Amino acid sequence: MGYGMVIDQQLCVGCSACTIACKAENNTPVGFNWCDKITSTQGTFPDVRYEYISTMCNHCENAPCVAACPTQAMHKDPDTGLTLHDPHKCIGCKACIINCPYGVIKYNWDTPHANWREGDRVAEGCFSPRELVEEVGGDGTPHSNPERDSTYPSMRARGTVEKCTFCDHRLAEGLEPACVEACPSGARQFGDIDDPDSEISKLLVKHGGRGLREELGTKPRVRYIRDYGPQRRT
Amino acid sequence: MNLSSLDMNTNINLSDFMTPRWALIVLGLVIGGGVGLYEMFVGHILATTQVVVWTTPLVTYFFLALASTGISLLLAYGLLAGNNTIIDRTRYLLVLDLALLIGGFTALATELGSIFNMIYIMLSPNPSSPIWWMGNFYTVKLVLVAIKLLRELLGIHGTVDRPLAWATLVVAAAAAMTIGAALGTAIGRPDYQGVFTSLLMLGVALASGPAWVVLLRRDAELASHINGITRQLAGLVALFLLLNLIYDVRATTEGLVGWVNPIMPLLFAATAIAGGMVPRAAAALTLVGSFWVLFSFVITGQLWVLGANTSFFGEVSSFSPNLAEAGTIVLGLSVAAALYNLGRMFLLEHGNASPTAAAAAT
């Protein structure tokens, strides 16, 4: 078994709901996202084409980050095929970042959500960030999702890396990743990419499918079908 | 083991440290140590970004560790080839080797985010990782050099010397090449070019290690002996750089930024040519060139922005080191200088040290 994702570029509207849902679900710090985007604009006005590619950890079969990690902090889960990170083993060497060809692994140079530790109030009578966290609760930030903690710390440590886990905590509960659930156009499909009878495998059979930078041999498990942009009608 | 049997100078007073040299070293330790401790335990002050993550601390580590490798290789060569000029300076070379390597490790420590998790290098090893091999090779090298120094201080010499020299030779060469592999195996980064990186690192090690000896030691016999080696190796690095420059100019590889400045091969060629006339100046130039090569190579390989990072950083990033980055260089060099000078005072400059060992280390 191996989890994978198919993103139908024809259905994607570039709304970034996936990015926002991921941020809320996984408590990612200010400044970077686990689920992100690559955008490009090509051509000259008025013949301009815009492309939006939603991107995240590709959970590669031949994951270069896993091969490069000296402590096996970055590892493949044998049951699910997910590329996961154990922050307790991470020495913060950043070899995974250097070796990931997709730029989707991020490093916590500072303590995540440090701004929520500030004790100064903007105005008298307001909560300070710290007081708000104390009042509302939450792990480091009032927006933190306690369910995230079940498989990965919702407050990551300074000096370690972090990346998309395909919401492994949700998968364990039989749910889909938050980005898939949040997509308003159903552009994201998730399932067992190794099972030829799964819906995503059928989509790949029907439309083909391509991964990012496949020439590197990483065998990414996030696959893209069809093209972003208006469908040509004949 | 009885420590009193160690051949070392125990007649050192506090007043021996009241010198301008030690004042400078302590200043460097305070400034560099302050930067390192702040970065490790308080907040982020280095000039890194989410795109350029390996910067001056790692470059400083490479620079000092490779120089240490070069000295190990020089010493191993001397012993295995029966070169008495080098063998007679064994203790000096071991002290310098250790000092540079520990200085490098100190700079590296400021680079690592979770230094206390280092135990997992042993508990959860990953042999497919070049960094794992690099860490282990350099740790083994440190132990081997320490054993050799201890045996030297105890006056133990015998049949183990040659196997130890062979072991050091193999481990040191492998260590330098795995530094290259840590960069050369990074796929998707066009400026880190495969096996070339391992050869480049070995070349820099062979050129910079002996250069430190020529620069630091007022020892005409050794200097003239090593200077020939240094010049040839500088010439080799110049050739490497020239080939890479030609490749960069001719390459059509998408994303190649190109890290070789045309002055780099000229600089090494100049040191190879001028080394006979002004050896110490040429050695200093070799060291400056080595640091420049390593800095340019490590940084440039990260400037081509990957994937989603292009949203914030554009297609190609830029990088300028800040004062804190300079502080990590100061830290590595200060630790190396402190250990080197302690070694001189306690192990080299006294009557019982081997006749040439006490000579003129500056």
Boltz contact constraints between the chains, C-beta under 6 A:
constraints:
  - contact:
      token1: [A, 32]
      token2: [B, 50]
      max_distance: 6.0
  - contact:
      token1: [A, 36]
      token2: [B, 308]
      max_distance: 6.0
  - contact:
      token1: [A, 38]
      token2: [B, 308]
      max_distance: 6.0
  - contact:
      token1: [A, 55]
      token2: [B, 307]
      max_distance: 6.0
  - contact:
      token1: [A, 55]
      token2: [B, 308]
      max_distance: 6.0
  - contact:
      token1: [A, 64]
      token2: [B, 187]
      max_distance: 6.0
  - contact:
      token1: [A, 67]
      token2: [B, 128]
      max_distance: 6.0
  - contact:
      token1: [A, 68]
      token2: [B, 129]
      max_distance: 6.0
  - contact:
      token1: [A, 69]
      token2: [B, 126]
      max_distance: 6.0
  - contact:
      token1: [A, 69]
      token2: [B, 129]
      max_distance: 6.0
  - contact:
      token1: [A, 70]
      token2: [B, 121]
      max_distance: 6.0
  - contact:
      token1: [A, 70]
      token2: [B, 126]
      max_distance: 6.0
  - contact:
      token1: [A, 70]
      token2: [B, 129]
      max_distance: 6.0
  - contact:
      token1: [A, 70]
      token2: [B, 131]
      max_distance: 6.0
  - contact:
      token1: [A, 70]
      token2: [B, 132]
      max_distance: 6.0
  - contact:
      token1: [A, 71]
      token2: [B, 120]
      max_distance: 6.0
  - contact:
      token1: [A, 71]
      token2: [B, 121]
      max_distance: 6.0
  - contact:
      token1: [A, 71]
      token2: [B, 124]
      max_distance: 6.0
  - contact:
      token1: [A, 72]
      token2: [B, 124]
      max_distance: 6.0
  - contact:
      token1: [A, 72]
      token2: [B, 126]
      max_distance: 6.0
  - contact:
      token1: [A, 89]
      token2: [B, 120]
      max_distance: 6.0
  - contact:
      token1: [A, 89]
      token2: [B, 124]
      max_distance: 6.0
  - contact:
      token1: [A, 90]
      token2: [B, 114]
      max_distance: 6.0
  - contact:
      token1: [A, 91]
      token2: [B, 112]
      max_distance: 6.0
  - contact:
      token1: [A, 91]
      token2: [B, 114]
      max_distance: 6.0
  - contact:
      token1: [A, 91]
      token2: [B, 117]
      max_distance: 6.0
  - contact:
      token1: [A, 91]
      token2: [B, 118]
      max_distance: 6.0
  - contact:
      token1: [A, 92]
      token2: [B, 112]
      max_distance: 6.0
  - contact:
      token1: [A, 92]
      token2: [B, 113]
      max_distance: 6.0
  - contact:
      token1: [A, 92]
      token2: [B, 114]
      max_distance: 6.0
  - contact:
      token1: [A, 93]
      token2: [B, 112]
      max_distance: 6.0
  - contact:
      token1: [A, 93]
      token2: [B, 131]
      max_distance: 6.0
  - contact:
      token1: [A, 94]
      token2: [B, 53]
      max_distance: 6.0
  - contact:
      token1: [A, 95]
      token2: [B, 131]
      max_distance: 6.0
  - contact:
      token1: [A, 97]
      token2: [B, 53]
      max_distance: 6.0
  - contact:
      token1: [A, 98]
      token2: [B, 186]
      max_distance: 6.0
  - contact:
      token1: [A, 99]
      token2: [B, 186]
      max_distance: 6.0
  - contact:
      token1: [A, 101]
      token2: [B, 187]
      max_distance: 6.0
  - contact:
      token1: [A, 101]
      token2: [B, 188]
      max_distance: 6.0
  - contact:
      token1: [A, 102]
      token2: [B, 307]
      max_distance: 6.0
  - contact:
      token1: [A, 103]
      token2: [B, 306]
      max_distance: 6.0
  - contact:
      token1: [A, 103]
      token2: [B, 307]
      max_distance: 6.0
  - contact:
      token1: [A, 103]
      token2: [B, 308]
      max_distance: 6.0
  - contact:
      token1: [A, 103]
      token2: [B, 309]
      max_distance: 6.0
  - contact:
      token1: [A, 104]
      token2: [B, 307]
      max_distance: 6.0
  - contact:
      token1: [A, 106]
      token2: [B, 50]
      max_distance: 6.0
  - contact:
      token1: [A, 107]
      token2: [B, 53]
      max_distance: 6.0
  - contact:
      token1: [A, 109]
      token2: [B, 44]
      max_distance: 6.0
  - contact:
      token1: [A, 110]
      token2: [B, 44]
      max_distance: 6.0
  - contact:
      token1: [A, 159]
      token2: [B, 113]
      max_distance: 6.0
  - contact:
      token1: [A, 159]
      token2: [B, 114]
      max_distance: 6.0
  - contact:
      token1: [A, 160]
      token2: [B, 113]
      max_distance: 6.0
  - contact:
      token1: [A, 160]
      token2: [B, 114]
      max_distance: 6.0
  - contact:
      token1: [A, 216]
      token2: [B, 187]
      max_distance: 6.0
  - contact:
      token1: [A, 216]
      token2: [B, 188]
      max_distance: 6.0
